[in-house]
């Protein structure tokens, strides 16, 4: 059995994308790294294809947990991740974001003789009804290294009395990913031709969050508001529909408006291309709020809160909720705001800062230096 220097626990599309630059930076430095895939996303369209496009090695360990109620899913992940960590004994366990995979990986690592590093720490929506909010808070308070995308996220951790020595502001690894893959996506993706779209003459919709798609009235209101805006400006809405949302459309018997074109889930390059070429993006995804901000595409968030307030502060995003009238007003407010804002998520070197903080180099050549066990951690001085 190979003993890895670090392990990455992940299970969803955003985690794969945002972790990829750190995995590749490990490879560049000769650091032995394993990807432990929980199987939280188990559709090929939602995970395996992302490994291929991002140039990542296949995960050597897929736990195949799949979709289950939160407690059952997290419990099974925790048991299986712990077993794998006991076998491979990594020095550091990386988790990213706020999913059940994040929580399971963080808990498993914290119980063992390893250190836990949380990528994209410090985000808060201040909505405790969101399962992701619970996951973020718990992982931030158990992790040894907290890598925040912005100074405001770091400030939130300080307000929660987390020691300064655990916190490093690195920027967001999604900037690293978009800088690495953005031009390739434009060249390789033919999604505009396949869907018969013209740049700037369509809007993009993503809606998958349980509070939106598991509530019939709320889901209908969301779709109705986006439809009303589409009719006002005479464009189609492209909706790559998540399996969860498609199922709920069928269960609720919702008639999708003619302006909204349902398409199958897209790979990373296709989706990145649509985000870049859309006139406007409507979403309930935190990751899409970030991606559109970086790409310069105006965004309307179909929620009543966000854990990415920087996107609102710089003028890239507007919080609309799900009321049709508010969605239309937000669309009108954001339409035409093409990239005329400051980019709040760093300079595309977050993955370098993360490994610099850990002082991770080729573990086969020398001992990992400059790292300290719990309670004696040192933040990197390299902060943007």
C-alpha positions as CSV (number, residue, x, y, z in Angstrom):
1,X,0.0,0.0,0.0
2,X,1.4,3.4,-1.0
3,X,1.8,5.9,1.9
4,X,0.8,9.3,0.6
5,X,2.0,12.7,1.8
6,X,-1.4,14.2,1.3
7,X,-4.9,13.0,0.5
8,X,-7.7,15.0,-1.1
9,X,-11.2,14.1,0.0
10,X,-13.8,15.3,-2.6
11,X,-17.1,14.2,-4.1
12,X,-18.8,16.9,-6.2
13,X,-18.2,18.9,-9.4
14,X,-17.1,22.2,-7.6
15,X,-14.7,20.3,-5.4
16,X,-13.0,18.6,-8.3
17,X,-12.6,21.9,-10.2
18,X,-11.4,23.9,-7.2
19,X,-9.1,21.2,-6.0
20,X,-7.5,20.5,-9.4
21,X,-5.0,23.3,-9.3
22,X,-3.7,22.2,-5.8
23,X,-3.5,18.5,-7.0
24,X,-1.5,19.6,-10.1
25,X,0.7,21.8,-7.9
26,X,1.5,18.8,-5.8
27,X,2.5,16.9,-8.9
28,X,4.7,19.7,-10.0
29,X,6.5,19.7,-6.7
30,X,6.8,15.9,-6.5
31,X,4.4,15.6,-3.6
32,X,2.7,12.2,-3.3
33,X,-1.0,12.9,-3.4
34,X,-4.1,10.6,-3.5
35,X,-7.6,11.6,-4.5
36,X,-10.3,9.9,-2.3
37,X,-13.6,10.3,-4.2
38,X,-16.6,9.8,-1.9
39,X,-19.0,9.3,-4.9
40,X,-21.3,12.0,-3.7
41,X,-21.8,12.9,-7.4
42,X,-22.0,9.6,-9.1
43,X,-23.1,10.5,-12.6
44,X,-20.3,10.4,-15.2
45,X,-21.5,13.7,-16.5
46,X,-21.0,15.2,-13.1
47,X,-17.6,13.9,-12.1
48,X,-15.6,11.5,-14.2
49,X,-15.5,13.8,-17.2
50,X,-14.1,16.6,-15.1
51,X,-11.1,14.5,-14.1
52,X,-10.4,13.9,-17.8
53,X,-10.7,17.6,-18.8
54,X,-8.7,18.9,-15.9
55,X,-5.9,16.5,-16.5
56,X,-6.2,14.9,-13.1
57,X,-5.2,11.3,-12.4
58,X,-8.2,9.0,-11.8
59,X,-9.1,8.8,-8.1
60,X,-7.4,5.6,-6.8
61,X,-10.2,5.3,-4.2
62,X,-13.9,5.7,-5.0
63,X,-16.1,5.1,-2.0
64,X,-19.3,5.0,-4.1
65,X,-21.5,6.4,-1.4
66,X,-24.0,8.0,-3.7
67,X,-27.2,9.9,-2.8
68,X,-28.6,9.3,0.7
69,X,-30.2,11.3,3.5
70,X,-27.6,13.7,4.9
71,X,-26.9,11.8,8.1
72,X,-26.7,8.4,6.5
73,X,-24.5,9.8,3.6
74,X,-22.1,11.6,5.9
75,X,-21.9,8.7,8.3
76,X,-21.0,6.2,5.5
77,X,-18.4,8.6,4.1
78,X,-16.9,9.1,7.5
79,X,-16.4,5.4,8.1
80,X,-15.0,4.7,4.7
81,X,-12.7,7.8,4.6
82,X,-11.3,6.9,8.0
83,X,-10.6,3.4,6.9
84,X,-8.7,4.7,3.8
85,X,-6.7,7.2,5.8
86,X,-5.7,4.5,8.3
87,X,-4.3,2.5,5.4
88,X,-2.4,5.3,3.7
89,X,-1.4,7.5,6.6
90,X,-1.2,10.9,4.8
91,X,0.4,13.8,6.7
92,X,-2.3,16.2,5.5
93,X,-5.9,15.7,4.5
94,X,-7.3,18.4,2.2
95,X,-11.0,19.2,2.0
96,X,-12.6,21.9,0.0
97,X,-15.8,23.9,0.4
98,X,-18.9,22.9,2.3
99,X,-20.3,19.6,1.1
100,X,-21.0,16.4,3.1
101,X,-17.8,15.1,1.6
102,X,-16.0,18.1,3.1
103,X,-17.4,17.4,6.6
104,X,-16.7,13.7,6.4
105,X,-13.1,14.2,5.3
106,X,-12.5,16.9,7.9
107,X,-13.9,14.8,10.7
108,X,-12.0,11.7,9.7
109,X,-8.7,13.5,9.5
110,X,-9.2,15.3,12.8
111,X,-9.7,12.0,14.6
112,X,-6.4,10.6,13.3
113,X,-2.7,11.6,13.5
114,X,-2.9,13.8,10.5
115,X,-3.6,17.5,9.8
116,X,-6.7,18.9,8.1
117,X,-6.4,21.7,5.6
118,X,-9.6,23.4,4.5
119,X,-9.6,25.1,1.1
120,X,-12.1,28.0,0.8
121,X,-12.5,28.5,4.5
122,X,-14.4,31.3,6.2
123,X,-17.5,31.5,4.0
124,X,-20.7,32.3,5.8
125,X,-24.3,32.7,4.5
126,X,-25.6,33.2,8.1
127,X,-28.5,30.8,7.2
128,X,-28.3,27.9,9.5
129,X,-31.1,26.1,7.5
130,X,-28.6,25.5,4.8
131,X,-26.8,22.1,5.4
132,X,-23.7,23.6,3.8
133,X,-23.5,26.3,6.5
134,X,-23.3,23.7,9.2
135,X,-20.6,21.9,7.3
136,X,-18.5,25.1,6.8
137,X,-18.6,26.1,10.4
138,X,-17.8,22.6,11.8
139,X,-14.8,22.1,9.4
140,X,-13.5,25.6,10.0
141,X,-13.4,24.9,13.7
142,X,-11.7,21.5,13.5
143,X,-9.2,22.2,10.7
144,X,-5.5,22.9,11.4
145,X,-5.0,25.0,8.2
146,X,-7.7,27.4,7.0
147,X,-7.1,28.8,3.5
148,X,-9.5,31.7,2.9
149,X,-10.3,33.1,-0.6
150,X,-10.5,36.7,0.7
151,X,-9.6,38.9,3.6
152,X,-13.3,39.2,4.6
153,X,-13.5,35.4,5.0
154,X,-10.4,35.5,7.2
155,X,-12.0,38.3,9.3
156,X,-15.1,36.1,9.8
157,X,-12.8,33.3,11.2
158,X,-11.2,35.8,13.6
159,X,-14.6,37.0,14.8
160,X,-15.3,33.3,15.7
161,X,-12.2,33.3,17.8
162,X,-10.2,30.9,15.6
163,X,-6.5,31.5,16.2
164,X,-4.7,33.7,13.7
165,X,-2.0,31.1,13.3
166,X,-4.4,28.7,11.5
167,X,-5.5,31.3,8.9
168,X,-3.9,32.1,5.6
169,X,-5.4,34.3,2.9
170,X,-4.5,32.7,-0.4
171,X,-7.2,33.8,-2.9
172,X,-9.6,31.4,-4.5
173,X,-8.4,28.3,-6.3
174,X,-11.2,28.7,-8.8
175,X,-9.2,31.7,-10.2
176,X,-6.3,29.3,-10.7
177,X,-8.6,26.9,-12.5
178,X,-10.2,29.4,-14.8
179,X,-6.8,30.9,-15.7
180,X,-5.5,27.5,-16.5
181,X,-8.5,26.1,-18.5
182,X,-10.4,29.1,-19.7
183,X,-8.7,29.6,-23.1
184,X,-8.7,25.8,-23.6
185,X,-12.4,25.7,-23.0
186,X,-13.1,28.3,-25.6
187,X,-11.0,26.4,-28.2
188,X,-12.3,22.9,-27.5
189,X,-15.9,23.5,-26.7
190,X,-18.5,23.5,-29.5
191,X,-21.4,24.0,-27.2
192,X,-22.6,27.2,-28.9
193,X,-22.9,25.3,-32.2
194,X,-24.5,22.3,-30.7
195,X,-27.2,24.3,-29.0
196,X,-27.5,26.8,-31.9
197,X,-26.6,29.8,-29.7
198,X,-25.0,33.2,-30.5
199,X,-22.7,34.9,-28.0
200,X,-24.6,37.4,-25.8
201,X,-28.0,36.4,-27.1
202,X,-29.0,33.9,-24.5
203,X,-29.1,33.6,-20.7
204,X,-28.0,30.7,-18.5
205,X,-29.8,29.2,-15.6
206,X,-28.7,26.8,-12.9
207,X,-31.0,25.8,-10.0
208,X,-30.4,22.7,-7.9
209,X,-30.5,23.7,-4.2
210,X,-32.9,21.7,-2.1
211,X,-34.7,24.8,-0.7
212,X,-35.5,25.8,-4.3
213,X,-36.2,22.6,-6.2
214,X,-37.8,20.5,-3.4
215,X,-40.5,23.1,-2.8
216,X,-43.0,23.1,-5.7
217,X,-44.3,26.7,-5.1
218,X,-40.8,28.1,-4.8
219,X,-39.5,26.1,-7.9
220,X,-42.4,27.3,-10.0
221,X,-41.9,30.9,-8.8
222,X,-38.2,30.8,-9.7
223,X,-38.9,29.4,-13.2
224,X,-41.8,31.9,-13.7
225,X,-39.5,34.8,-12.8
226,X,-36.8,33.8,-15.2
227,X,-39.4,33.2,-17.9
228,X,-40.8,36.6,-17.4
229,X,-37.4,38.2,-17.8
230,X,-36.6,36.1,-20.8
231,X,-39.8,37.3,-22.5
232,X,-39.1,40.9,-21.7
233,X,-35.7,40.9,-23.4
234,X,-36.7,38.2,-26.0
235,X,-34.0,35.6,-25.4
236,X,-33.9,31.9,-24.5
237,X,-32.8,30.6,-21.2
238,X,-30.4,27.6,-21.3
239,X,-30.9,25.4,-18.2
240,X,-28.4,22.5,-17.8
241,X,-30.7,20.6,-15.5
242,X,-29.3,18.8,-12.5
243,X,-30.7,15.2,-12.1
244,X,-32.2,16.3,-8.7
245,X,-34.1,19.2,-10.3
246,X,-35.3,17.2,-13.3
247,X,-36.7,14.6,-11.0
248,X,-38.6,17.3,-9.0
249,X,-40.0,18.8,-12.2
250,X,-41.5,15.4,-13.0
251,X,-42.7,14.7,-9.4
252,X,-44.4,18.1,-9.1
253,X,-45.8,18.0,-12.7
254,X,-44.3,21.4,-13.4
255,X,-44.7,22.7,-16.9
256,X,-41.4,24.3,-17.9
257,X,-42.0,27.6,-19.8
258,X,-41.2,27.6,-23.5
259,X,-38.4,30.2,-23.0
260,X,-36.5,27.8,-20.8
261,X,-34.6,25.1,-22.7
262,X,-33.7,22.1,-20.6
263,X,-30.4,20.5,-21.6
264,X,-28.4,17.6,-20.1
265,X,-25.7,18.4,-17.5
266,X,-22.6,19.8,-19.2
267,X,-18.9,19.1,-18.8
268,X,-16.6,21.7,-17.4
269,X,-15.4,23.2,-20.7
270,X,-18.9,23.4,-22.1
271,X,-20.3,25.0,-19.0
272,X,-17.4,27.5,-18.7
273,X,-18.0,28.5,-22.3
274,X,-21.7,29.1,-21.7
275,X,-20.9,31.2,-18.6
276,X,-18.5,33.2,-20.6
277,X,-20.8,33.8,-23.5
278,X,-24.1,34.3,-21.7
279,X,-25.8,37.7,-21.6
280,X,-26.7,37.1,-18.0
281,X,-26.6,34.1,-15.6
282,X,-29.3,33.2,-13.1
283,X,-28.2,30.8,-10.4
284,X,-28.6,29.4,-6.9
285,X,-25.0,28.1,-6.9
286,X,-22.3,29.8,-4.9
287,X,-19.6,28.5,-7.2
288,X,-21.4,29.9,-10.3
289,X,-21.5,33.3,-8.5
290,X,-17.7,33.1,-8.3
291,X,-17.1,31.9,-11.8
292,X,-19.3,34.5,-13.5
293,X,-17.6,37.2,-11.4
294,X,-14.2,36.1,-12.6
295,X,-15.3,35.7,-16.2
296,X,-17.0,39.2,-16.3
297,X,-20.6,37.9,-16.8
298,X,-23.4,39.6,-14.8
299,X,-25.1,37.3,-12.3
300,X,-28.5,37.2,-10.5
301,X,-28.7,34.9,-7.5
302,X,-31.9,33.1,-6.9
303,X,-31.6,33.0,-3.1
304,X,-32.1,35.4,-0.3
305,X,-28.5,35.3,0.9
306,X,-25.0,34.5,-0.3
307,X,-21.7,33.3,1.2
308,X,-19.9,35.1,-1.6
309,X,-20.8,38.8,-0.6
310,X,-17.7,40.0,-2.5
311,X,-19.5,39.4,-5.8
312,X,-22.3,41.7,-4.7
313,X,-19.9,44.4,-3.2
314,X,-18.0,44.7,-6.5
315,X,-21.3,44.9,-8.5
316,X,-21.0,41.5,-10.3
317,X,-24.0,39.9,-8.6
318,X,-27.5,40.8,-7.4
319,X,-29.4,38.9,-4.8
320,X,-33.0,38.4,-6.0
321,X,-34.6,35.6,-4.2
322,X,-37.3,33.7,-6.1
323,X,-40.2,36.2,-6.4
324,X,-40.9,36.8,-10.2
325,X,-41.0,40.5,-9.8
326,X,-37.7,40.7,-7.9
327,X,-36.1,38.4,-10.4
328,X,-37.1,40.7,-13.3
329,X,-35.9,43.8,-11.4
330,X,-32.6,42.1,-10.6
331,X,-32.2,41.1,-14.3
332,X,-32.8,44.6,-15.4
333,X,-30.3,45.9,-12.9
334,X,-27.5,43.5,-14.0
335,X,-28.1,43.4,-17.7
336,X,-25.2,45.2,-19.5
337,X,-22.8,45.1,-16.6
338,X,-20.2,43.2,-18.5
339,X,-17.1,42.8,-16.4
340,X,-16.8,46.4,-15.2
341,X,-15.9,45.5,-11.7
342,X,-12.7,44.6,-9.7
343,X,-11.9,41.0,-9.3
344,X,-12.1,40.1,-5.6
345,X,-10.7,36.5,-5.5
346,X,-7.0,36.9,-6.0
347,X,-4.4,36.6,-8.7
348,X,-4.5,32.9,-9.7
349,X,-1.7,31.7,-7.4
350,X,-3.8,30.3,-4.6
351,X,-2.6,26.8,-5.0
352,X,1.1,27.9,-4.8
353,X,0.3,29.8,-1.5
354,X,-1.4,26.8,-0.1
355,X,1.5,24.5,-0.6
356,X,4.0,27.2,0.5
357,X,2.1,27.5,3.8
358,X,2.5,23.7,4.3
359,X,6.1,23.8,3.1
360,X,5.2,20.8,0.9
361,X,7.9,19.6,-1.5
362,X,9.1,16.2,-2.6
363,X,8.4,14.1,0.4
364,X,10.4,11.2,-1.0
365,X,13.5,13.4,-1.0
366,X,13.3,15.0,2.3
367,X,11.2,15.4,5.4
368,X,8.4,17.9,5.2
369,X,9.7,21.0,7.0
370,X,8.2,24.0,8.6
371,X,5.0,22.3,9.7
372,X,3.8,22.0,13.2
373,X,1.2,19.8,14.9
374,X,-2.1,21.1,16.3
375,X,-1.9,24.2,18.3
376,X,1.5,25.2,16.9
377,X,0.6,26.2,13.3
378,X,2.3,29.0,11.4
379,X,0.5,31.0,8.7
380,X,2.3,31.8,5.5
381,X,3.7,35.3,5.1
382,X,2.9,35.1,1.4
383,X,-0.5,36.7,1.3
384,X,-1.8,38.8,-1.6
